Amino acid sequence: MSSQASSVALVRFDAVAPLRARVSEWKAAGERVVLVPTMGALHRGHLSLVNRGRELGQRVIVSIFVNPTQFGPSEDFSRYPRDTETDLALLAGAGVDAAYLPSVETMYPKDFSTSLTVAGITDGLCGAYRPGHFAGVATVVTKLVNQVQPDIALFGEKDFQQLQVIRRAVRDLDIPVEIGGVPTLREEDGLALSSRNRYLDAEERRIAPIIHRELTRIAEGLRTGKAASPLVAASTDRLTEAGFSTIQYLSVCDADTLAPVEHATGPTRILVAAYLGSTRLIDNVAV
Ligand code: AMP
């Protein structure tokens, strides 16, 4: 099917029942259904998840929902970029079958009372700086998966802790969905694509790729057998010199548990969150 032909086929759903009915039809026809949850303000990173979805299944659904419960009181919920028409056009062009855009009332009806806590793996990294964030994420993703009932749900490695938290919740609760991780799509200079990059001014945009350069540098050091602490200290200094104001964390972690490690003896991930002006950037690389 050409992207032209499939661009005609994008159907928008705002409610659960008709979407579920459509998904049931697809599944009854033997088609594998892939869900890509997003908060909109779509970019090529999101589309790489869509493309992976088209490889893995016959039907791809993208949800767009800026989830209020995963933003802290002083975070950017109200100024988070929203551009539904552009997003829908992008999805149509990418051959997506359905867009699901639930309202806040659909997701959180009056007296909504449930929250999913994933313990341990959410203690450190972003979890330490964004109390309640991962409970908000785990709850909304569980809800989206229950609403849509896809065979597969795809998430970006860009939000690596999020991916691991979701894997854990799905495993712990026997949620019948396969979770897939998709590598981070980057600009040519290494900056990970993010909806929040549009907050950066020209000078900040020039500085931002240093974050990936330092992650790569630490990874190379670890590969040659060096210890994490001195590598992290040197990179932290360089990030500060480059103009990053607050480095919330720059950590070398076990890739599964996200517990800090000093040497890369098993699967290892280096993760960072840092402010450039008022913009919080996160990134991570595998060792
Ligand atoms: P968001 O809209 O920021 O919630 O992101 C929706 C999904 O896209 C999440 O699973 C993200 O990890 C993923 N994503 C965001 N940026 C990128 C990127 N640069 N490369 C790959 N996946 C990404």
Boltz pocket constraint, residues with backbone or C-beta under 6 A from the ligand:
constraints:
  - pocket:
      binder: B
      contacts: [[A, 37], [A, 38], [A, 39], [A, 40], [A, 45], [A, 46], [A, 48], [A, 49], [A, 154], [A, 155], [A, 156], [A, 157], [A, 158], [A, 159], [A, 182], [A, 183], [A, 184], [A, 185], [A, 186], [A, 192], [A, 193], [A, 194], [A, 195]]
      max_distance: 6.0
